[in-house]
Every structure is written in C-alpha cells, then in structure tokens.
C-alpha cells in the first residue's frame, strides 16, 4: 500500500481540490480523504505543498513506433506498400525501450494513444497503453482502441507521386468508402450460407460494433467535413485528430457530435494544409461545446511538451480548467478509457502525477509519477 499524505488533490471530477490524503492498494485508488490513518504496512509519500493530479494523457501519439535516436529501422510508422492496411496493429510495432517513454514518465504522462502514421487512407489499429513497462503486452489498456484513417496531403503525396491511387482527395475518400462498404457487407452477411471469416474484415468488428471509433487524420476544413460525411454514411463513431482548421467551422463540428484531438500546435507549419495552425483552435472548439483533447503527435512535437502545449492553448484563450481536462479526464473519455484512468476516483487505476507548481506553468516540476500504484519516477 502507498499513502500520499497532505496533498492538494485535483480529482478532475470537480474544480475544487481536496486537501488531504490518497491511499493506493493493489494498484488501485482505495480511498481519498482529509485524514487517512496510516499503518505500519503503508509506504508514505509526503506531498505537503504539492499538487496531485491524475496522470496526464496524450490522445494521439507515435511513441515507440517512430523511435527517437534511431532512423530507418526505428521508424515503423507507415506500411507504405499498400494504401489500405486495417490489420496492422500498433502493439506489434511499439518498442517500449524507446527513450521517449522515459521523457513521458518524467513529465507525468502515464497514458498514450499510439498507432500508425498518416501515409495510408486506412492505416491500422491504435492502442491505448501505459507508459511504463518493458513488454508491450503488460502496458496495454485497450487494443484495438481505434482504426486510423487519413485524409489530405499525406496519403496523396505518398501514393500519388508514384503514380498510384490516391493522388486526389476524391481518391482518398473513395478508397476508405470502398473498404468500409466491404466491411459493412461482410458483417451483414455473417451467418448466411457461404459466409467465411476474413482476417482483414475482422479488423473492423469493434468499429462496426461501435466499441471503437475511426481516428481521422484531418487538417483542412474540407477534409474534416469529408471525414464526418463518411462516418455518418456508415453510422460509425469518429475522432477528429489534429483538426487544424477546426476553429473556422466550430459550429459544424459541434453539430456533428464528434470530439476533436487538437495539435501538434507547437510544430512548424511545414505543409500547406497546416498553414492556419494555431494554439487558439483548442479553446475555440472547447468553448463552442466540442469535447477536446490535446496531442503532441510525438515525435512531431516531443511528448514531454504536452503540458506546455496545454499552457500555450490557455495563453491563446482556452479555459485553464478545460486545458487540464484536455490532458486528463476529457482525453480519457475521448480514448474510451475513462472508466480506468483520467481522474482520481476510488476504484480507478492509481496513475498519478505529483508536482510542485501548476502544470500549466513552465516552471512546474514533477516530483513523482505513479503508474498502477507504483512510483516509477521520483525527483527529490
């Protein structure tokens, strides 16, 4: 058992902190109160004067797939030989030895949504994982957690320049529609004479059962609308990842009912479709009523800058409480793991960051990171 004493506890369920203690037992939060009585079996962490938050969450990342310090074989972000690869699984590519996991833990990031890049119109399966571990199977919280689709410059460039489909936005949308049509037909015919199980089509089962969403790489407003249109056509759930021009069409996104995962706003405007990238996007969308999470899109922006990205969003108009939620409970809800992580509640996983100072200030310092009830990082 681990007892965090005398902390300023932000559960992220309410704005008001609890001044008191948090007890961890068997990797779960067992009690939160003003005066939990310690016993000789408890390890004590004195958090007097420190802030206690649920571990931070990056809702879209390529950590461990596009490895730091390693080029070539260290980047397995995209299967560039086929534009439609739904059966690819992030868990088969993540290398937990990637040094970026250390940076994440030292910044209080305890959970990440990780998966393939955006070269393919249909890129494969994302997974939600913890950031501590040596074996990916021990780190997985939810897999598959989403099916990646991508619109715009990336798939058009990767295939169109070689004379292959897709070379246009119409081609990208057509490939995605064709594949989803086949999948829909496959599930509708299940159980009929002659129906045979298909490995590729089975990749979409959780998607059509609405257990997981499509995860759409979209920057431009027209690509955002195309992603929404396709999701509505097939009655599928969707997250709008990057959503760079989302602030220009906020009312339409609210009407769609789909959440946005905004970023990486700290990155260079290196492509035409991100020319309007701005930290104001997250705040405008959130204020309009869109559920918002934030992303570094690591390694596009290094994962340890997730809290800084939230701070810069606040500087450009995002509510401070909303920015904290965008890297904790709102991120967890969008990733569909909020029953386990994202806030501090009895029964949830004990994924916790203890810090000196406000995480939305550049001078904040992580004093301890706890994952599954174990202190995995400590800064004395």
Secondary structure, DSSP 4 states (H G I P E B T S, - for coil): -EEEEEEEEE-SSSSS-EEEEEEEETTEEEEEES-PPP-TT-EEEE-TT-EEEEPEEEEEE-TTTB-TT--GGGB----TT-SB-TT-BGGGT--TT-THHHHHHHTTEEEEEE---SSSSEEEEEEEEES--SSHHHHEEEEEEEEEEE-SHHHHHHHHTTT-S-SSHHHHHHHHHHHHHHHHHHHHTTTSTT----HHHHTTHHHHTTSSEEEEEE-SHHHHHHHHHHHHHTT--EEEEE-TTGGGSHHHHHHHT-EEEE--TTS---SGGGTT--THHHHHHHHHT--EEE--TTTTS-GGGHHHHHHHHHHTT--HHHHHHHTTHHHHHHTT-TTTSSS--TTSB--EEEEES-TTSTT-EEEEEEETTEEEEE--
